[in-house]
Amino acid sequence: MTIELSCPVPISNHETVQMAHGAGGRLSQDLMRRIFMPHLHNIFLDLLDDQAKLELPHGRVAFTTDTYVVSPIFFPGGTIGELAVNGTVNDLAAGGAIPKYLSAGFVLEEGFSLPELDRVVASMAGAARKAGVQIVTGDTKVVEKGQCDKVFINTSGIGVVREGVAVSCRNLQPGDAVILSGNVGDHGMAIMTSREGLSFQSRISSDCAALNGMIADVLDAVPSIHAMRDPTRGGVAATLNELALASSVGIAIDEAAIPVRPDVRGACELLGIDPMHVANEGKLVVVVQASEAEKVLEAMHSSEHGRDAVRIGSVVRDHPGMVIMRTVFGTRRIVDLPLGEQLPRIC
Amino acid sequence: MTIELSCPVPISNHETVQMAHGAGGRLSQDLMRRIFMPHLHNIFLDLLDDQAKLELPHGRVAFTTDTYVVSPIFFPGGTIGELAVNGTVNDLAAGGAIPKYLSAGFVLEEGFSLPELDRVVASMAGAARKAGVQIVTGDTKVVEKGQCDKVFINTSGIGVVREGVAVSCRNLQPGDAVILSGNVGDHGMAIMTSREGLSFQSRISSDCAALNGMIADVLDAVPSIHAMRDPTRGGVAATLNELALASSVGIAIDEAAIPVRPDVRGACELLGIDPMHVANEGKLVVVVQASEAEKVLEAMHSSEHGRDAVRIGSVVRDHPGMVIMRTVFGTRRIVDLPLGEQLPRIC
């Protein structure tokens, strides 16, 4: 991202993205000046170099990336910009790192509304402030109308791994408690119902939120957490399956314990989707030695994002690599990964 | 990027990208196993976590991002995958950092050929090996057919800033020498001529290359380099303008000194494009105290990517913020930024 701030007056009054906004010339600079800098300016971006130079506290560095292509870009409870910040913050935090710095790479469609882009960038800046991270480097590309859908955003993130914390998806031990921080399926169903134009009495809102504050509280209380993960694409089902496979253990969960909002459950039934397969953007799965489970729940309950946290099951020696649910009818069923695509462009 | 390696047999024989490849379920894992892991596997990716944890040598960390949307994705001299690695490596190296780790975020179009994706990923792996960097974390999203053009790739990069090196676009001093590492315009004209189906006797090839080796040699020889930048989008013209503006100095260059391949010059004339505005992907602009210019040129000449390096001009006190060229006709003209878009989707 290279910018020039010496020319005080915007040179254009375009209301939509032009191909030249991505050409590295005057209109690129104009876009920086009109939209990116007012929201995102900070000492790193202000230095005008092609890369940010950062002083990190001593320790291991965590590094992650995600591209966000959610449609629609504005949805109940969030925007593609908030999602892009919170999703990457959560990937770092769930890895036991303190999120510090993000990059932002935009692909814009020619003809995309500049006021809408402004709203997206403003929401990113707000989410970054709330999460306590800085967006320190960026890039913008423009493609011809019809070659992307409005805006795609990549964020990559750098964090510092907390000392004494060694969470990993390979650390699950038989006997461990499996804890979930709240209701499942809110994000995915907020997107789906807003897209399909379905109307529900209570409008479903995304749970999109940065969890680094809650995760810090949990790790302060119990540094010996075995595994943490935010159950996004593929839902809690995909997360539990990945953990079970990576650690070669079984996971047994209790359907009755899994919190689902009634309107989310209703929307899932209507659309024929298992809420366990639906993406969340503000939830956390924690696996911890059973004797520490209460302390984890206590830490979660005191956070606004973990008020409904519950223990949903246990790690078991049986059926390694598989997740088995005891249903509300008392039967048992395999909680599998979805094979196909039920919820495209959810994040 | 979350993956599962326990199932040895691919579950599908799709030859094109399916929406479900991006859903976080079984087909996502299949894509990992069939295409990404065989080329990119390394200890970080193999750990299956959502973020890589890296030991960095002590020092400041450089962080940069770029999204690549080049069309066509295969062009003479490179692929979108090589471009995505080399471009980000060069942004780190030109900032005085030793490039270490990259992330890779893919947006794939439903229906995109999996053999072509395989070729792209293989070329990324090759470029990373050649540049001595590791791709340690990644992400894949799939959008509906017609919502992106084949494949877009974001790479973000982390490097360690070399001690004693303080390059910055704000460091230019009157009297400094301006050095260019070789021919201008090769990358942009390779893309344009392959896209337009223009035929030239000698096929123009992109200069796409990682410059971190050459830059290390230059910094070993002259640690006191004032500024370095790889002149990509907007070409050498944009780079020199940005440097002049950031440092509030003028830059005077000599048209006769600027190396342009005859076929590139011919293509530029045919298309009505100034070669100074054309993107390069394997070139470097260096600004250094005049007394050190010979040492810089010597270091460049001994690198395969700097054999044709020349001094093209000087930093001056006059016309701050502007770049003035003495033309081959002996006149002077302003080298301005391109206003519009002459070369869409060049990187």
HADDOCK unambig.tbl for C-alpha pairs under 7 A between the chains (distance, minus, plus):
assign (segid A and resid 4 and name CA) (segid B and resid 242 and name CA) 6.80 0.50 0.50
assign (segid A and resid 19 and name CA) (segid B and resid 341 and name CA) 6.10 0.50 0.50
assign (segid A and resid 19 and name CA) (segid B and resid 344 and name CA) 6.91 0.50 0.50
assign (segid A and resid 20 and name CA) (segid B and resid 340 and name CA) 4.94 0.50 0.50
assign (segid A and resid 20 and name CA) (segid B and resid 341 and name CA) 4.32 0.50 0.50
assign (segid A and resid 23 and name CA) (segid B and resid 233 and name CA) 6.33 0.50 0.50
assign (segid A and resid 23 and name CA) (segid B and resid 234 and name CA) 6.42 0.50 0.50
assign (segid A and resid 23 and name CA) (segid B and resid 341 and name CA) 5.60 0.50 0.50
assign (segid A and resid 23 and name CA) (segid B and resid 344 and name CA) 6.91 0.50 0.50
assign (segid A and resid 24 and name CA) (segid B and resid 233 and name CA) 5.34 0.50 0.50
assign (segid A and resid 24 and name CA) (segid B and resid 234 and name CA) 5.01 0.50 0.50
assign (segid A and resid 25 and name CA) (segid B and resid 234 and name CA) 5.97 0.50 0.50
assign (segid A and resid 25 and name CA) (segid B and resid 238 and name CA) 6.74 0.50 0.50
assign (segid A and resid 25 and name CA) (segid B and resid 337 and name CA) 5.24 0.50 0.50
assign (segid A and resid 25 and name CA) (segid B and resid 338 and name CA) 5.18 0.50 0.50
assign (segid A and resid 25 and name CA) (segid B and resid 339 and name CA) 5.63 0.50 0.50
assign (segid A and resid 26 and name CA) (segid B and resid 337 and name CA) 6.26 0.50 0.50
assign (segid A and resid 26 and name CA) (segid B and resid 338 and name CA) 6.67 0.50 0.50
assign (segid A and resid 26 and name CA) (segid B and resid 339 and name CA) 5.15 0.50 0.50
assign (segid A and resid 27 and name CA) (segid B and resid 339 and name CA) 6.40 0.50 0.50
assign (segid A and resid 49 and name CA) (segid B and resid 168 and name CA) 6.81 0.50 0.50
assign (segid A and resid 49 and name CA) (segid B and resid 169 and name CA) 6.48 0.50 0.50
assign (segid A and resid 50 and name CA) (segid B and resid 64 and name CA) 6.81 0.50 0.50
assign (segid A and resid 50 and name CA) (segid B and resid 91 and name CA) 6.12 0.50 0.50
assign (segid A and resid 51 and name CA) (segid B and resid 62 and name CA) 6.15 0.50 0.50
assign (segid A and resid 51 and name CA) (segid B and resid 63 and name CA) 5.44 0.50 0.50
assign (segid A and resid 51 and name CA) (segid B and resid 64 and name CA) 4.59 0.50 0.50
assign (segid A and resid 51 and name CA) (segid B and resid 91 and name CA) 6.63 0.50 0.50
assign (segid A and resid 51 and name CA) (segid B and resid 92 and name CA) 6.51 0.50 0.50
assign (segid A and resid 51 and name CA) (segid B and resid 95 and name CA) 6.59 0.50 0.50
assign (segid A and resid 52 and name CA) (segid B and resid 62 and name CA) 5.46 0.50 0.50
assign (segid A and resid 52 and name CA) (segid B and resid 63 and name CA) 5.19 0.50 0.50
assign (segid A and resid 52 and name CA) (segid B and resid 64 and name CA) 6.42 0.50 0.50
assign (segid A and resid 53 and name CA) (segid B and resid 60 and name CA) 6.34 0.50 0.50
assign (segid A and resid 53 and name CA) (segid B and resid 61 and name CA) 5.53 0.50 0.50
assign (segid A and resid 53 and name CA) (segid B and resid 62 and name CA) 4.40 0.50 0.50
assign (segid A and resid 53 and name CA) (segid B and resid 63 and name CA) 6.48 0.50 0.50
assign (segid A and resid 54 and name CA) (segid B and resid 60 and name CA) 5.54 0.50 0.50
assign (segid A and resid 54 and name CA) (segid B and resid 61 and name CA) 5.05 0.50 0.50
assign (segid A and resid 54 and name CA) (segid B and resid 62 and name CA) 6.17 0.50 0.50
assign (segid A and resid 55 and name CA) (segid B and resid 60 and name CA) 5.02 0.50 0.50
assign (segid A and resid 55 and name CA) (segid B and resid 61 and name CA) 6.41 0.50 0.50
assign (segid A and resid 56 and name CA) (segid B and resid 60 and name CA) 6.86 0.50 0.50
assign (segid A and resid 60 and name CA) (segid B and resid 53 and name CA) 6.35 0.50 0.50
assign (segid A and resid 60 and name CA) (segid B and resid 54 and name CA) 5.56 0.50 0.50
assign (segid A and resid 60 and name CA) (segid B and resid 55 and name CA) 5.02 0.50 0.50
assign (segid A and resid 60 and name CA) (segid B and resid 56 and name CA) 6.84 0.50 0.50
assign (segid A and resid 61 and name CA) (segid B and resid 53 and name CA) 5.55 0.50 0.50
assign (segid A and resid 61 and name CA) (segid B and resid 54 and name CA) 5.07 0.50 0.50
assign (segid A and resid 61 and name CA) (segid B and resid 55 and name CA) 6.41 0.50 0.50
assign (segid A and resid 62 and name CA) (segid B and resid 51 and name CA) 6.17 0.50 0.50
assign (segid A and resid 62 and name CA) (segid B and resid 52 and name CA) 5.48 0.50 0.50
assign (segid A and resid 62 and name CA) (segid B and resid 53 and name CA) 4.41 0.50 0.50
assign (segid A and resid 62 and name CA) (segid B and resid 54 and name CA) 6.17 0.50 0.50
assign (segid A and resid 63 and name CA) (segid B and resid 51 and name CA) 5.46 0.50 0.50
assign (segid A and resid 63 and name CA) (segid B and resid 52 and name CA) 5.21 0.50 0.50
assign (segid A and resid 63 and name CA) (segid B and resid 53 and name CA) 6.49 0.50 0.50
assign (segid A and resid 64 and name CA) (segid B and resid 50 and name CA) 6.82 0.50 0.50
assign (segid A and resid 64 and name CA) (segid B and resid 51 and name CA) 4.61 0.50 0.50
assign (segid A and resid 64 and name CA) (segid B and resid 52 and name CA) 6.43 0.50 0.50
assign (segid A and resid 64 and name CA) (segid B and resid 103 and name CA) 6.95 0.50 0.50
assign (segid A and resid 64 and name CA) (segid B and resid 137 and name CA) 5.84 0.50 0.50
assign (segid A and resid 65 and name CA) (segid B and resid 103 and name CA) 6.22 0.50 0.50
assign (segid A and resid 65 and name CA) (segid B and resid 105 and name CA) 6.49 0.50 0.50
assign (segid A and resid 65 and name CA) (segid B and resid 137 and name CA) 6.67 0.50 0.50
assign (segid A and resid 65 and name CA) (segid B and resid 138 and name CA) 5.85 0.50 0.50
assign (segid A and resid 65 and name CA) (segid B and resid 139 and name CA) 6.41 0.50 0.50
assign (segid A and resid 66 and name CA) (segid B and resid 105 and name CA) 6.12 0.50 0.50
assign (segid A and resid 66 and name CA) (segid B and resid 139 and name CA) 5.43 0.50 0.50
assign (segid A and resid 67 and name CA) (segid B and resid 105 and name CA) 5.99 0.50 0.50
assign (segid A and resid 67 and name CA) (segid B and resid 139 and name CA) 6.86 0.50 0.50
assign (segid A and resid 67 and name CA) (segid B and resid 141 and name CA) 6.91 0.50 0.50
assign (segid A and resid 91 and name CA) (segid B and resid 50 and name CA) 6.15 0.50 0.50
assign (segid A and resid 91 and name CA) (segid B and resid 51 and name CA) 6.66 0.50 0.50
assign (segid A and resid 92 and name CA) (segid B and resid 51 and name CA) 6.54 0.50 0.50
assign (segid A and resid 95 and name CA) (segid B and resid 51 and name CA) 6.59 0.50 0.50
assign (segid A and resid 103 and name CA) (segid B and resid 64 and name CA) 6.94 0.50 0.50
assign (segid A and resid 103 and name CA) (segid B and resid 65 and name CA) 6.20 0.50 0.50
assign (segid A and resid 105 and name CA) (segid B and resid 65 and name CA) 6.49 0.50 0.50
assign (segid A and resid 105 and name CA) (segid B and resid 66 and name CA) 6.12 0.50 0.50
assign (segid A and resid 105 and name CA) (segid B and resid 67 and name CA) 5.97 0.50 0.50
assign (segid A and resid 137 and name CA) (segid B and resid 64 and name CA) 5.85 0.50 0.50
assign (segid A and resid 137 and name CA) (segid B and resid 65 and name CA) 6.65 0.50 0.50
assign (segid A and resid 138 and name CA) (segid B and resid 65 and name CA) 5.83 0.50 0.50
assign (segid A and resid 139 and name CA) (segid B and resid 65 and name CA) 6.41 0.50 0.50
assign (segid A and resid 139 and name CA) (segid B and resid 66 and name CA) 5.42 0.50 0.50
assign (segid A and resid 139 and name CA) (segid B and resid 67 and name CA) 6.85 0.50 0.50
assign (segid A and resid 141 and name CA) (segid B and resid 67 and name CA) 6.90 0.50 0.50
assign (segid A and resid 143 and name CA) (segid B and resid 345 and name CA) 6.59 0.50 0.50
assign (segid A and resid 146 and name CA) (segid B and resid 146 and name CA) 6.77 0.50 0.50
assign (segid A and resid 146 and name CA) (segid B and resid 147 and name CA) 6.56 0.50 0.50
assign (segid A and resid 147 and name CA) (segid B and resid 146 and name CA) 6.59 0.50 0.50
assign (segid A and resid 147 and name CA) (segid B and resid 147 and name CA) 5.81 0.50 0.50
assign (segid A and resid 147 and name CA) (segid B and resid 148 and name CA) 4.68 0.50 0.50
assign (segid A and resid 147 and name CA) (segid B and resid 149 and name CA) 5.31 0.50 0.50
assign (segid A and resid 148 and name CA) (segid B and resid 147 and name CA) 4.66 0.50 0.50
assign (segid A and resid 148 and name CA) (segid B and resid 148 and name CA) 4.14 0.50 0.50
assign (segid A and resid 148 and name CA) (segid B and resid 149 and name CA) 6.94 0.50 0.50
assign (segid A and resid 149 and name CA) (segid B and resid 147 and name CA) 5.30 0.50 0.50
assign (segid A and resid 149 and name CA) (segid B and resid 148 and name CA) 6.94 0.50 0.50
assign (segid A and resid 154 and name CA) (segid B and resid 154 and name CA) 6.83 0.50 0.50
assign (segid A and resid 156 and name CA) (segid B and resid 156 and name CA) 6.56 0.50 0.50
assign (segid A and resid 168 and name CA) (segid B and resid 49 and name CA) 6.82 0.50 0.50
assign (segid A and resid 169 and name CA) (segid B and resid 49 and name CA) 6.49 0.50 0.50
assign (segid A and resid 233 and name CA) (segid B and resid 23 and name CA) 6.30 0.50 0.50
assign (segid A and resid 233 and name CA) (segid B and resid 24 and name CA) 5.32 0.50 0.50
assign (segid A and resid 234 and name CA) (segid B and resid 23 and name CA) 6.43 0.50 0.50
assign (segid A and resid 234 and name CA) (segid B and resid 24 and name CA) 5.04 0.50 0.50
assign (segid A and resid 234 and name CA) (segid B and resid 25 and name CA) 5.96 0.50 0.50
assign (segid A and resid 238 and name CA) (segid B and resid 25 and name CA) 6.72 0.50 0.50
assign (segid A and resid 242 and name CA) (segid B and resid 4 and name CA) 6.80 0.50 0.50
assign (segid A and resid 337 and name CA) (segid B and resid 25 and name CA) 5.27 0.50 0.50
assign (segid A and resid 337 and name CA) (segid B and resid 26 and name CA) 6.30 0.50 0.50
assign (segid A and resid 338 and name CA) (segid B and resid 25 and name CA) 5.21 0.50 0.50
assign (segid A and resid 338 and name CA) (segid B and resid 26 and name CA) 6.69 0.50 0.50
assign (segid A and resid 339 and name CA) (segid B and resid 25 and name CA) 5.68 0.50 0.50
assign (segid A and resid 339 and name CA) (segid B and resid 26 and name CA) 5.18 0.50 0.50
assign (segid A and resid 339 and name CA) (segid B and resid 27 and name CA) 6.45 0.50 0.50
assign (segid A and resid 340 and name CA) (segid B and resid 20 and name CA) 4.98 0.50 0.50
assign (segid A and resid 341 and name CA) (segid B and resid 19 and name CA) 6.14 0.50 0.50
assign (segid A and resid 341 and name CA) (segid B and resid 20 and name CA) 4.37 0.50 0.50
assign (segid A and resid 341 and name CA) (segid B and resid 23 and name CA) 5.62 0.50 0.50
assign (segid A and resid 344 and name CA) (segid B and resid 19 and name CA) 6.91 0.50 0.50
assign (segid A and resid 344 and name CA) (segid B and resid 23 and name CA) 6.90 0.50 0.50
assign (segid A and resid 345 and name CA) (segid B and resid 143 and name CA) 6.61 0.50 0.50
